[in-house]
Amino acid sequence: MSTTPLNDEERAARDKAIQTFVESFAPGRDADLYANMLRTVCRMSRDETSRADVKLCDKALAELRYAFKTFAPYEQIPKVSIFGSSRTPEDHSEYLQAVKFAERMREENWMVITGAGDGIMKAGHGGAGPEASFGVAIRLPFEQRTNDIIEGDKKLVNFKYFFTRKLMFTKEAKAVALLPGGFGTQDEGFEVLTLVQTGKASLVPIVLIDAPGGTYWQHWRTYVKAELLHNDMISAEDMNLIKVTDDVEEAVQEILQFYRRYHSARYVKDKLVIRMNTPLPDGALAEIQKEFSDIVEKGTIEGASPLPEENGEFPEKPRLTLQFNRRSHGRLRQMIDYINHVDMPAAART
């Protein structure tokens, strides 16, 4: 419904009231953002937004607030999101594979996030143990229930909406592992791939794990190549975003090696800043400039010191900067692989 815009006097009065409220109840460095949120709420009211839509916003915000609070104490611990069928029996080879994978990630000081149900989700919690597990559960009228490993744990978050739950799966994960599953697993896998492919989520390792000798993900990859790649619906470089394996240790190493030298990345205006745990060896930058010039919009790939706009984040870490074309995320993944592997013996690479 269209409403008459506020005049200058009304807008000034609204902003003054919001400012007073924020100074009293939400002071701090993010006060401007809280003020913006309140302005949005006021605009929704003036728009006469339907009660159903207001309830959706209210519930979604409450769910996210609680989820942020739950994950915050563990911010510095890397986490892997594990997806798979809730129907997989506990004696099935895929279940045992998930247990083994989660156990190995816990040994490497990672935590796991699953949907908190049975099947592969319970296997992930069983392998990692409750102390290294998060559950992001969805309330459904059938099938889904919280498994007895994570039930009652302070790291269990219950969601009404799939979209808020999916946000936490991707926001908190430094890696994603998919085991065989149904529509939900396929949905979650394709969504993660879409977000990474389009740059709407951080580039992370995505491993697709079969049971030993299994063919679920091999057949999936065959379909993707035959119907998506060969019909030009995706680019060949997009295949670099996934790793298909039936070997748990290969899956673990795919994740760990992604962070061997690469640490993180963020945009500063039109520059992509890549932070590294250790400097590149001599000659590596020149090779990167030569081999990956196709992903640069203009200029070249350069070594850099921390930029002022990074606000002091990780000042000790060496950097690369480039004006990334924001399209070639599969090629960017190849560049990160080169950064990580450039001084590794060939036999040590997966």
Short mmCIF file of the C-alpha atoms (twelve columns), coordinates in Angstrom:
data_MODEL
# 
_entry.id   MODEL 
# 
loop_
_atom_site.group_PDB 
_atom_site.id 
_atom_site.type_symbol 
_atom_site.label_atom_id 
_atom_site.label_alt_id 
_atom_site.label_comp_id 
_atom_site.label_asym_id 
_atom_site.label_seq_id 
_atom_site.Cartn_x 
_atom_site.Cartn_y 
_atom_site.Cartn_z 
_atom_site.pdbx_PDB_model_num 
ATOM 1   C CA . MET A 1   0.000  0.000   0.000   1 
ATOM 2   C CA . SER A 2   1.354  3.418   -0.918  1 
ATOM 3   C CA . THR A 3   1.807  5.970   1.891   1 
ATOM 4   C CA . THR A 4   2.595  9.646   1.946   1 
ATOM 5   C CA . PRO A 5   6.317  10.227  2.571   1 
ATOM 6   C CA . LEU A 6   7.342  11.944  5.774   1 
ATOM 7   C CA . ASN A 7   7.960  15.639  5.480   1 
ATOM 8   C CA . ASP A 8   11.226 17.123  6.734   1 
ATOM 9   C CA . GLU A 9   9.819  17.981  10.167  1 
ATOM 10  C CA . GLU A 10  8.354  14.496  10.675  1 
ATOM 11  C CA . ARG A 11  11.558 12.823  9.483   1 
ATOM 12  C CA . ALA A 12  13.652 14.940  11.860  1 
ATOM 13  C CA . ALA A 13  11.340 14.078  14.776  1 
ATOM 14  C CA . ARG A 14  11.515 10.361  13.952  1 
ATOM 15  C CA . ASP A 15  15.306 10.390  13.642  1 
ATOM 16  C CA . LYS A 16  15.674 12.288  16.925  1 
ATOM 17  C CA . ALA A 17  13.479 9.767   18.727  1 
ATOM 18  C CA . ILE A 18  15.434 6.867   17.240  1 
ATOM 19  C CA . GLN A 19  18.739 8.483   18.173  1 
ATOM 20  C CA . THR A 20  17.589 8.973   21.765  1 
ATOM 21  C CA . PHE A 21  16.414 5.369   21.963  1 
ATOM 22  C CA . VAL A 22  19.651 3.970   20.513  1 
ATOM 23  C CA . GLU A 23  21.834 6.045   22.815  1 
ATOM 24  C CA . SER A 24  19.897 4.680   25.797  1 
ATOM 25  C CA . PHE A 25  19.448 1.029   24.833  1 
ATOM 26  C CA . ALA A 26  21.859 0.168   21.990  1 
ATOM 27  C CA . PRO A 27  24.988 2.298   22.387  1 
ATOM 28  C CA . GLY A 28  28.306 1.339   20.850  1 
ATOM 29  C CA . ARG A 29  30.121 1.200   17.563  1 
ATOM 30  C CA . ASP A 30  27.151 -0.327  15.701  1 
ATOM 31  C CA . ALA A 31  24.610 2.247   16.879  1 
ATOM 32  C CA . ASP A 32  24.192 3.524   13.316  1 
ATOM 33  C CA . LEU A 33  23.113 0.061   12.135  1 
ATOM 34  C CA . TYR A 34  20.605 -0.357  14.956  1 
ATOM 35  C CA . ALA A 35  19.215 3.062   14.076  1 
ATOM 36  C CA . ASN A 36  18.842 1.966   10.449  1 
ATOM 37  C CA . MET A 37  16.968 -1.146  11.559  1 
ATOM 38  C CA . LEU A 38  14.565 0.959   13.583  1 
ATOM 39  C CA . ARG A 39  13.979 3.223   10.577  1 
ATOM 40  C CA . THR A 40  13.094 0.141   8.557   1 
ATOM 41  C CA . VAL A 41  10.609 -0.936  11.226  1 
ATOM 42  C CA . CYS A 42  9.030  2.523   11.153  1 
ATOM 43  C CA . ARG A 43  8.755  2.365   7.369   1 
ATOM 44  C CA . MET A 44  7.107  -1.044  7.536   1 
ATOM 45  C CA . SER A 45  4.525  0.385   9.913   1 
ATOM 46  C CA . ARG A 46  3.851  3.347   7.622   1 
ATOM 47  C CA . ASP A 47  3.558  0.954   4.686   1 
ATOM 48  C CA . GLU A 48  0.826  -0.863  6.621   1 
ATOM 49  C CA . THR A 49  2.690  -4.118  6.098   1 
ATOM 50  C CA . SER A 50  0.417  -7.110  6.650   1 
ATOM 51  C CA . ARG A 51  0.454  -8.746  10.071  1 
ATOM 52  C CA . ALA A 52  1.629  -12.020 8.545   1 
ATOM 53  C CA . ASP A 53  4.663  -10.323 6.995   1 
ATOM 54  C CA . VAL A 54  5.448  -8.454  10.216  1 
ATOM 55  C CA . LYS A 55  5.271  -11.730 12.139  1 
ATOM 56  C CA . LEU A 56  7.688  -13.296 9.631   1 
ATOM 57  C CA . CYS A 57  10.209 -10.477 10.124  1 
ATOM 58  C CA . ASP A 58  9.800  -10.558 13.887  1 
ATOM 59  C CA . LYS A 59  10.347 -14.319 14.118  1 
ATOM 60  C CA . ALA A 60  13.247 -14.365 11.658  1 
ATOM 61  C CA . LEU A 61  15.062 -11.603 13.538  1 
ATOM 62  C CA . ALA A 62  14.514 -13.385 16.860  1 
ATOM 63  C CA . GLU A 63  15.845 -16.664 15.420  1 
ATOM 64  C CA . LEU A 64  18.947 -15.001 14.019  1 
ATOM 65  C CA . ARG A 65  19.646 -13.094 17.238  1 
ATOM 66  C CA . TYR A 66  19.576 -16.291 19.271  1 
ATOM 67  C CA . ALA A 67  21.683 -18.167 16.707  1 
ATOM 68  C CA . PHE A 68  24.306 -15.391 16.635  1 
ATOM 69  C CA . LYS A 69  24.444 -15.481 20.441  1 
ATOM 70  C CA . THR A 70  24.850 -19.278 20.459  1 
ATOM 71  C CA . PHE A 71  27.698 -19.368 17.939  1 
ATOM 72  C CA . ALA A 72  29.555 -16.269 19.186  1 
ATOM 73  C CA . PRO A 73  31.645 -17.931 21.952  1 
ATOM 74  C CA . TYR A 74  33.066 -20.363 19.382  1 
ATOM 75  C CA . GLU A 75  33.833 -17.797 16.679  1 
ATOM 76  C CA . GLN A 76  37.546 -18.628 16.514  1 
ATOM 77  C CA . ILE A 77  37.053 -22.384 16.118  1 
ATOM 78  C CA . PRO A 78  36.668 -23.578 12.491  1 
ATOM 79  C CA . LYS A 79  33.498 -25.505 11.706  1 
ATOM 80  C CA . VAL A 80  32.327 -27.826 8.950   1 
ATOM 81  C CA . SER A 81  28.662 -28.150 8.007   1 
ATOM 82  C CA . ILE A 82  27.663 -31.770 7.340   1 
ATOM 83  C CA . PHE A 83  24.607 -32.599 5.227   1 
ATOM 84  C CA . GLY A 84  23.048 -35.965 4.464   1 
ATOM 85  C CA . SER A 85  19.958 -38.118 4.789   1 
ATOM 86  C CA . SER A 86  18.045 -38.284 8.061   1 
ATOM 87  C CA . ARG A 87  16.961 -41.825 7.112   1 
ATOM 88  C CA . THR A 88  20.386 -43.499 6.906   1 
ATOM 89  C CA . PRO A 89  20.498 -46.465 9.343   1 
ATOM 90  C CA . GLU A 90  23.215 -46.506 11.977  1 
ATOM 91  C CA . ASP A 91  24.766 -49.691 10.597  1 
ATOM 92  C CA . HIS A 92  24.937 -48.367 7.025   1 
ATOM 93  C CA . SER A 93  28.327 -47.734 5.422   1 
ATOM 94  C CA . GLU A 94  27.381 -44.093 4.709   1 
ATOM 95  C CA . TYR A 95  26.543 -43.531 8.392   1 
ATOM 96  C CA . LEU A 96  29.863 -45.048 9.468   1 
ATOM 97  C CA . GLN A 97  31.660 -42.896 6.889   1 
ATOM 98  C CA . ALA A 98  30.066 -39.766 8.371   1 
ATOM 99  C CA . VAL A 99  31.088 -40.826 11.888  1 
ATOM 100 C CA . LYS A 100 34.671 -41.345 10.751  1 
ATOM 101 C CA . PHE A 101 34.799 -38.007 8.918   1 
ATOM 102 C CA . ALA A 102 33.438 -36.041 11.896  1 
ATOM 103 C CA . GLU A 103 35.796 -37.827 14.247  1 
ATOM 104 C CA . ARG A 104 38.783 -36.889 12.094  1 
ATOM 105 C CA . MET A 105 37.671 -33.251 11.903  1 
ATOM 106 C CA . ARG A 106 37.372 -33.135 15.684  1 
ATOM 107 C CA . GLU A 107 40.912 -34.543 15.945  1 
ATOM 108 C CA . GLU A 108 42.016 -31.570 13.814  1 
ATOM 109 C CA . ASN A 109 40.309 -29.212 16.312  1 
ATOM 110 C CA . TRP A 110 37.288 -28.464 14.138  1 
ATOM 111 C CA . MET A 111 33.661 -28.444 15.211  1 
ATOM 112 C CA . VAL A 112 30.735 -29.788 13.189  1 
ATOM 113 C CA . ILE A 113 27.324 -28.318 12.379  1 
ATOM 114 C CA . THR A 114 24.453 -30.574 11.376  1 
ATOM 115 C CA . GLY A 115 20.687 -30.286 11.129  1 
ATOM 116 C CA . ALA A 116 20.409 -32.098 14.502  1 
ATOM 117 C CA . GLY A 117 18.242 -34.934 13.185  1 
ATOM 118 C CA . ASP A 118 18.917 -38.638 12.849  1 
ATOM 119 C CA . GLY A 119 20.832 -40.440 10.108  1 
ATOM 120 C CA . ILE A 120 23.891 -38.629 8.769   1 
ATOM 121 C CA . MET A 121 23.209 -35.698 11.089  1 
ATOM 122 C CA . LYS A 122 23.400 -37.906 14.166  1 
ATOM 123 C CA . ALA A 123 26.475 -39.616 12.705  1 
ATOM 124 C CA . GLY A 124 28.205 -36.229 12.475  1 
ATOM 125 C CA . HIS A 125 27.428 -35.488 16.099  1 
ATOM 126 C CA . GLY A 126 28.441 -38.983 17.143  1 
ATOM 127 C CA . GLY A 127 31.820 -38.693 15.472  1 
ATOM 128 C CA . ALA A 128 32.585 -35.214 16.762  1 
ATOM 129 C CA . GLY A 129 31.023 -35.711 20.182  1 
ATOM 130 C CA . PRO A 130 28.563 -33.273 21.784  1 
ATOM 131 C CA . GLU A 131 31.280 -30.889 22.958  1 
ATOM 132 C CA . ALA A 132 32.374 -30.272 19.348  1 
ATOM 133 C CA . SER A 133 28.882 -30.241 17.816  1 
ATOM 134 C CA . PHE A 134 26.296 -27.644 16.877  1 
ATOM 135 C CA . GLY A 135 22.725 -28.496 15.949  1 
ATOM 136 C CA . VAL A 136 20.579 -26.248 13.763  1 
ATOM 137 C CA . ALA A 137 17.207 -27.954 13.853  1 
ATOM 138 C CA . ILE A 138 14.107 -27.253 11.773  1 
ATOM 139 C CA . ARG A 139 10.615 -27.749 13.151  1 
ATOM 140 C CA . LEU A 140 8.666  -30.019 10.780  1 
ATOM 141 C CA . PRO A 141 5.299  -31.731 11.237  1 
ATOM 142 C CA . PHE A 142 6.841  -35.078 10.268  1 
ATOM 143 C CA . GLU A 143 10.080 -37.052 10.221  1 
ATOM 144 C CA . GLN A 144 12.508 -34.548 11.740  1 
ATOM 145 C CA . ARG A 145 13.364 -34.847 15.417  1 
ATOM 146 C CA . THR A 146 16.373 -33.816 17.433  1 
ATOM 147 C CA . ASN A 147 18.834 -36.670 17.917  1 
ATOM 148 C CA . ASP A 148 19.681 -37.792 21.432  1 
ATOM 149 C CA . ILE A 149 23.319 -36.641 21.168  1 
ATOM 150 C CA . ILE A 150 22.578 -32.927 20.768  1 
ATOM 151 C CA . GLU A 151 19.177 -32.828 22.503  1 
ATOM 152 C CA . GLY A 152 19.303 -30.357 25.415  1 
ATOM 153 C CA . ASP A 153 22.748 -29.062 24.462  1 
ATOM 154 C CA . LYS A 154 23.344 -25.301 24.715  1 
ATOM 155 C CA . LYS A 155 24.671 -25.427 21.143  1 
ATOM 156 C CA . LEU A 156 21.317 -26.539 19.724  1 
ATOM 157 C CA . VAL A 157 19.283 -23.876 17.905  1 
ATOM 158 C CA . ASN A 158 15.726 -24.518 16.729  1 
ATOM 159 C CA . PHE A 159 14.431 -22.734 13.634  1 
ATOM 160 C CA . LYS A 160 10.974 -22.223 12.188  1 
ATOM 161 C CA . TYR A 161 12.239 -21.029 8.815   1 
ATOM 162 C CA . PHE A 162 14.510 -22.847 6.400   1 
ATOM 163 C CA . PHE A 163 16.062 -19.581 5.161   1 
ATOM 164 C CA . THR A 164 17.336 -18.516 8.596   1 
ATOM 165 C CA . ARG A 165 18.628 -22.027 9.250   1 
ATOM 166 C CA . LYS A 166 20.405 -22.155 5.882   1 
ATOM 167 C CA . LEU A 167 22.004 -18.791 6.588   1 
ATOM 168 C CA . MET A 168 23.645 -20.171 9.728   1 
ATOM 169 C CA . PHE A 169 24.829 -23.315 7.924   1 
ATOM 170 C CA . THR A 170 26.733 -21.189 5.396   1 
ATOM 171 C CA . LYS A 171 27.671 -18.185 7.546   1 
ATOM 172 C CA . GLU A 172 29.375 -20.260 10.236  1 
ATOM 173 C CA . ALA A 173 31.025 -22.920 8.082   1 
ATOM 174 C CA . LYS A 174 34.642 -22.865 6.939   1 
ATOM 175 C CA . ALA A 175 33.936 -26.028 4.948   1 
ATOM 176 C CA . VAL A 176 30.959 -28.059 3.744   1 
ATOM 177 C CA . ALA A 177 30.676 -31.841 3.560   1 
ATOM 178 C CA . LEU A 178 27.812 -33.630 1.823   1 
ATOM 179 C CA . LEU A 179 27.011 -37.305 2.170   1 
ATOM 180 C CA . PRO A 180 24.229 -39.096 0.266   1 
ATOM 181 C CA . GLY A 181 20.735 -37.825 0.965   1 
ATOM 182 C CA . GLY A 182 17.371 -36.878 -0.454  1 
ATOM 183 C CA . PHE A 183 15.766 -33.666 -1.667  1 
ATOM 184 C CA . GLY A 184 16.967 -31.703 1.366   1 
ATOM 185 C CA . THR A 185 20.597 -32.713 0.868   1 
ATOM 186 C CA . GLN A 186 20.419 -31.896 -2.839  1 
ATOM 187 C CA . ASP A 187 18.818 -28.546 -2.041  1 
ATOM 188 C CA . GLU A 188 21.450 -27.655 0.512   1 
ATOM 189 C CA . GLY A 189 24.286 -28.775 -1.744  1 
ATOM 190 C CA . PHE A 190 23.094 -26.816 -4.760  1 
ATOM 191 C CA . GLU A 191 22.398 -23.751 -2.627  1 
ATOM 192 C CA . VAL A 192 25.917 -23.744 -1.183  1 
ATOM 193 C CA . LEU A 193 27.357 -24.197 -4.672  1 
ATOM 194 C CA . THR A 194 25.209 -21.364 -6.023  1 
ATOM 195 C CA . LEU A 195 26.230 -19.001 -3.233  1 
ATOM 196 C CA . VAL A 196 29.931 -19.776 -3.688  1 
ATOM 197 C CA . GLN A 197 29.736 -19.718 -7.502  1 
ATOM 198 C CA . THR A 198 28.131 -16.265 -7.439  1 
ATOM 199 C CA . GLY A 199 30.310 -14.849 -4.669  1 
ATOM 200 C CA . LYS A 200 27.386 -14.456 -2.254  1 
ATOM 201 C CA . ALA A 201 29.158 -16.731 0.221   1 
ATOM 202 C CA . SER A 202 32.826 -17.067 1.081   1 
ATOM 203 C CA . LEU A 203 34.855 -19.501 -0.978  1 
ATOM 204 C CA . VAL A 204 35.162 -22.672 1.112   1 
ATOM 205 C CA . PRO A 205 36.089 -26.289 0.359   1 
ATOM 206 C CA . ILE A 206 33.055 -28.402 -0.589  1 
ATOM 207 C CA . VAL A 207 33.584 -32.161 -0.298  1 
ATOM 208 C CA . LEU A 208 31.096 -34.767 -1.523  1 
ATOM 209 C CA . ILE A 209 31.733 -37.984 0.367   1 
ATOM 210 C CA . ASP A 210 30.549 -41.409 -0.796  1 
ATOM 211 C CA . ALA A 211 30.720 -44.610 1.200   1 
ATOM 212 C CA . PRO A 212 33.760 -46.709 0.254   1 
ATOM 213 C CA . GLY A 213 33.041 -47.896 -3.274  1 
ATOM 214 C CA . GLY A 214 29.833 -45.847 -3.363  1 
ATOM 215 C CA . THR A 215 28.572 -44.118 -6.495  1 
ATOM 216 C CA . TYR A 216 26.001 -41.561 -5.259  1 
ATOM 217 C CA . TRP A 217 28.181 -38.476 -5.809  1 
ATOM 218 C CA . GLN A 218 29.974 -39.987 -8.785  1 
ATOM 219 C CA . HIS A 219 26.613 -40.325 -10.546 1 
ATOM 220 C CA . TRP A 220 25.652 -36.815 -9.422  1 
ATOM 221 C CA . ARG A 221 28.875 -35.437 -10.914 1 
ATOM 222 C CA . THR A 222 28.212 -37.333 -14.151 1 
ATOM 223 C CA . TYR A 223 24.770 -35.729 -14.367 1 
ATOM 224 C CA . VAL A 224 26.185 -32.258 -13.664 1 
ATOM 225 C CA . LYS A 225 28.801 -32.661 -16.385 1 
ATOM 226 C CA . ALA A 226 26.433 -34.183 -18.941 1 
ATOM 227 C CA . GLU A 227 23.458 -31.883 -18.468 1 
ATOM 228 C CA . LEU A 228 24.802 -28.660 -16.950 1 
ATOM 229 C CA . LEU A 229 28.387 -28.333 -18.129 1 
ATOM 230 C CA . HIS A 230 27.986 -29.776 -21.632 1 
ATOM 231 C CA . ASN A 231 24.912 -27.622 -22.239 1 
ATOM 232 C CA . ASP A 232 26.782 -24.473 -21.137 1 
ATOM 233 C CA . MET A 233 24.602 -23.924 -18.073 1 
ATOM 234 C CA . ILE A 234 27.730 -23.750 -15.904 1 
ATOM 235 C CA . SER A 235 31.375 -23.088 -16.737 1 
ATOM 236 C CA . ALA A 236 34.117 -25.703 -16.724 1 
ATOM 237 C CA . GLU A 237 35.842 -23.726 -13.961 1 
ATOM 238 C CA . ASP A 238 32.814 -24.275 -11.691 1 
ATOM 239 C CA . MET A 239 33.786 -27.939 -11.368 1 
ATOM 240 C CA . ASN A 240 36.813 -26.785 -9.379  1 
ATOM 241 C CA . LEU A 241 34.471 -25.852 -6.509  1 
ATOM 242 C CA . ILE A 242 33.819 -29.489 -5.529  1 
ATOM 243 C CA . LYS A 243 35.774 -32.559 -4.519  1 
ATOM 244 C CA . VAL A 244 34.177 -36.011 -4.908  1 
ATOM 245 C CA . THR A 245 35.762 -38.825 -2.927  1 
ATOM 246 C CA . ASP A 246 34.974 -42.033 -1.055  1 
ATOM 247 C CA . ASP A 247 38.090 -41.658 1.115   1 
ATOM 248 C CA . VAL A 248 37.574 -39.860 4.435   1 
ATOM 249 C CA . GLU A 249 41.214 -38.912 4.788   1 
ATOM 250 C CA . GLU A 250 41.219 -37.387 1.299   1 
ATOM 251 C CA . ALA A 251 38.161 -35.332 2.268   1 
ATOM 252 C CA . VAL A 252 39.820 -34.170 5.483   1 
ATOM 253 C CA . GLN A 253 43.017 -33.191 3.705   1 
ATOM 254 C CA . GLU A 254 41.048 -31.306 1.025   1 
ATOM 255 C CA . ILE A 255 39.698 -29.092 3.817   1 
ATOM 256 C CA . LEU A 256 42.896 -28.727 5.820   1 
ATOM 257 C CA . GLN A 257 45.064 -27.950 2.783   1 
ATOM 258 C CA . PHE A 258 42.642 -25.215 1.703   1 
ATOM 259 C CA . TYR A 259 43.749 -23.341 4.827   1 
ATOM 260 C CA . ARG A 260 47.410 -24.359 4.685   1 
ATOM 261 C CA . ARG A 261 48.527 -20.896 3.544   1 
ATOM 262 C CA . TYR A 262 45.238 -19.218 2.613   1 
ATOM 263 C CA . HIS A 263 43.558 -17.635 5.629   1 
ATOM 264 C CA . SER A 264 40.626 -15.496 4.500   1 
ATOM 265 C CA . ALA A 265 39.490 -12.889 1.999   1 
ATOM 266 C CA . ARG A 266 37.386 -9.740  1.973   1 
ATOM 267 C CA . TYR A 267 36.590 -6.900  -0.347  1 
ATOM 268 C CA . VAL A 268 37.872 -3.377  0.264   1 
ATOM 269 C CA . LYS A 269 36.002 -1.206  -2.218  1 
ATOM 270 C CA . ASP A 270 36.875 -2.709  -5.623  1 
ATOM 271 C CA . LYS A 271 39.823 -4.785  -4.351  1 
ATOM 272 C CA . LEU A 272 39.748 -8.383  -3.204  1 
ATOM 273 C CA . VAL A 273 42.204 -8.781  -0.331  1 
ATOM 274 C CA . ILE A 274 43.526 -12.314 0.198   1 
ATOM 275 C CA . ARG A 275 45.195 -12.899 3.550   1 
ATOM 276 C CA . MET A 276 47.782 -15.644 3.949   1 
ATOM 277 C CA . ASN A 277 49.168 -17.475 6.971   1 
ATOM 278 C CA . THR A 278 52.711 -17.406 5.558   1 
ATOM 279 C CA . PRO A 279 54.452 -15.456 2.794   1 
ATOM 280 C CA . LEU A 280 54.696 -16.848 -0.707  1 
ATOM 281 C CA . PRO A 281 58.044 -18.371 -1.700  1 
ATOM 282 C CA . ASP A 282 60.301 -16.496 -4.097  1 
ATOM 283 C CA . GLY A 283 58.989 -16.399 -7.642  1 
ATOM 284 C CA . ALA A 284 55.435 -17.504 -6.737  1 
ATOM 285 C CA . LEU A 285 53.873 -14.055 -7.144  1 
ATOM 286 C CA . ALA A 286 55.231 -13.681 -10.676 1 
ATOM 287 C CA . GLU A 287 53.797 -17.097 -11.562 1 
ATOM 288 C CA . ILE A 288 50.423 -16.153 -10.083 1 
ATOM 289 C CA . GLN A 289 50.400 -12.905 -12.058 1 
ATOM 290 C CA . LYS A 290 51.094 -14.856 -15.243 1 
ATOM 291 C CA . GLU A 291 48.731 -17.797 -14.731 1 
ATOM 292 C CA . PHE A 292 45.723 -15.987 -13.275 1 
ATOM 293 C CA . SER A 293 45.660 -12.685 -15.160 1 
ATOM 294 C CA . ASP A 294 42.324 -13.788 -16.683 1 
ATOM 295 C CA . ILE A 295 40.465 -13.230 -13.385 1 
ATOM 296 C CA . VAL A 296 41.713 -9.651  -12.978 1 
ATOM 297 C CA . GLU A 297 39.392 -6.865  -14.117 1 
ATOM 298 C CA . LYS A 298 42.267 -4.400  -14.465 1 
ATOM 299 C CA . GLY A 299 45.765 -3.973  -13.112 1 
ATOM 300 C CA . THR A 300 47.543 -7.012  -11.724 1 
ATOM 301 C CA . ILE A 301 47.805 -9.213  -8.645  1 
ATOM 302 C CA . GLU A 302 50.045 -7.535  -6.091  1 
ATOM 303 C CA . GLY A 303 51.583 -8.193  -2.705  1 
ATOM 304 C CA . ALA A 304 50.243 -5.775  -0.118  1 
ATOM 305 C CA . SER A 305 50.306 -4.636  3.482   1 
ATOM 306 C CA . PRO A 306 47.080 -4.418  5.504   1 
ATOM 307 C CA . LEU A 307 44.770 -1.744  4.134   1 
ATOM 308 C CA . PRO A 308 43.384 0.945   6.477   1 
ATOM 309 C CA . GLU A 309 39.829 -0.073  5.605   1 
ATOM 310 C CA . GLU A 310 40.436 -3.535  7.084   1 
ATOM 311 C CA . ASN A 311 40.186 -1.945  10.534  1 
ATOM 312 C CA . GLY A 312 43.169 -3.787  11.963  1 
ATOM 313 C CA . GLU A 313 42.017 -7.297  11.037  1 
ATOM 314 C CA . PHE A 314 44.888 -9.808  11.056  1 
ATOM 315 C CA . PRO A 315 47.654 -7.190  10.747  1 
ATOM 316 C CA . GLU A 316 50.401 -9.802  10.904  1 
ATOM 317 C CA . LYS A 317 49.312 -11.688 7.793   1 
ATOM 318 C CA . PRO A 318 50.797 -11.042 4.333   1 
ATOM 319 C CA . ARG A 319 48.331 -10.115 1.604   1 
ATOM 320 C CA . LEU A 320 47.589 -10.279 -2.080  1 
ATOM 321 C CA . THR A 321 45.251 -7.758  -3.669  1 
ATOM 322 C CA . LEU A 322 43.527 -7.782  -7.035  1 
ATOM 323 C CA . GLN A 323 40.558 -6.276  -8.805  1 
ATOM 324 C CA . PHE A 324 38.776 -9.592  -9.160  1 
ATOM 325 C CA . ASN A 325 36.239 -9.851  -11.979 1 
ATOM 326 C CA . ARG A 326 33.718 -11.310 -9.477  1 
ATOM 327 C CA . ARG A 327 32.724 -14.010 -11.949 1 
ATOM 328 C CA . SER A 328 35.481 -16.605 -12.051 1 
ATOM 329 C CA . HIS A 329 35.186 -18.157 -8.607  1 
ATOM 330 C CA . GLY A 330 36.251 -21.558 -9.886  1 
ATOM 331 C CA . ARG A 331 39.443 -20.014 -11.235 1 
ATOM 332 C CA . LEU A 332 39.877 -18.130 -7.950  1 
ATOM 333 C CA . ARG A 333 39.694 -21.494 -6.229  1 
ATOM 334 C CA . GLN A 334 42.469 -22.724 -8.541  1 
ATOM 335 C CA . MET A 335 44.581 -19.731 -7.551  1 
ATOM 336 C CA . ILE A 336 44.035 -20.461 -3.867  1 
ATOM 337 C CA . ASP A 337 45.057 -24.075 -4.491  1 
ATOM 338 C CA . TYR A 338 48.244 -22.816 -6.126  1 
ATOM 339 C CA . ILE A 339 48.928 -20.511 -3.157  1 
ATOM 340 C CA . ASN A 340 48.517 -23.446 -0.793  1 
ATOM 341 C CA . HIS A 341 50.499 -26.011 -2.784  1 
ATOM 342 C CA . VAL A 342 53.263 -23.984 -4.407  1 
ATOM 343 C CA . ASP A 343 55.999 -25.197 -2.037  1 
ATOM 344 C CA . MET A 344 54.542 -28.613 -1.195  1 
ATOM 345 C CA . PRO A 345 56.142 -31.806 -2.461  1 
ATOM 346 C CA . ALA A 346 53.994 -33.268 -5.228  1 
ATOM 347 C CA . ALA A 347 53.475 -36.482 -3.233  1 
ATOM 348 C CA . ALA A 348 51.876 -34.535 -0.379  1 
ATOM 349 C CA . ARG A 349 49.150 -32.962 -2.521  1 
ATOM 350 C CA . THR A 350 45.683 -34.521 -2.709  1 
# 
